[in-house]
Amino acid sequence: MSIAALQEVEVDYPGRGRALGPFSLALDPGETVALIGPSGCGKSTALRLLAGLEPPTQGRAVLAQGRGETSVVFQAPPLMPWASAQDNVALPLELSGVPRAEAGRRAREALDKVRLPGVAAAKPAQLSGGMAMRVSLARALVTRPRLLLLDEPFAALDEITRRALADDIQALWTELKPAIVFVTHNVEEAVYMAGRLVVMTPGPGRIASVTEVAGPYPRPPGFRTTALFREMAEKVSADLSAAMGAAA
């Protein structure tokens, strides 16, 4: 049974026209999905619908039920600059009524899991871009969500940091098994991060193709050098080129 779904949704913005749709997507527990497409195709709009941050103009968004069941990590970590890393991570717990001491303990545990021991007292300005993204990831996971939405979280990071964070997210998935929706315009990143790859047309975004990646998850060392990875990356790249050409 799906934990969240978009059912024939359409999104129109005043003065801009249609941004997304018709678009449908159903998410099963624990599965990993990547939305791939050019800038402006509605990938982030679809993510906001799944997060309940905005309603569709038409169609229906079925959200994961319950407080803390859905967490979002944005491209620019929206950390409170005046608060410590621990307090930033503890925020969703405190908002849901968890006592401050318990929230702090669970926040420190979450920071340890994203490989940030010893930074609990640091302010965001004292953190590198990769460290700030890890804090944002710890905050998203501290509630143990069933659905994790990632909106181009690696876009502003260097290649080494991107790869390390990709492996960190998969290691955390092993423990928590949330469904993941990963938004990107990078085909190779999508193949590495997800088992189902949804290619979208230029805006207003619709589904151009869906590809299943049968390889192991989490990805083993050296996966990027395998024939399967290259085959999937080439297929999805061709699908994306075809979708963009058809829209031209």
Secondary structure, DSSP 8 states (H G I E B T S, - for coil): --SEEEEEEEEEETTTEEEEEEEEEEE-TT-EEEEE--TTSSHHHHHHHHHTSS--SEEEEE---STTSEEEE-SS----TTS-HHHHHHHHHHHTT--HHHHHHHHHHHHHHTT-TT-TT--GGGS-HHHHHHHHHHHHHTT--SEEEEESTTTTS-HHHHHHHHHHHHHHHHHH--EEEEEES-HHHHHHH-SEEEEE-SSSB-EEEEEE--S-SS--TTGGGSHHHHHHHHHHHHHHHHHHHHH-
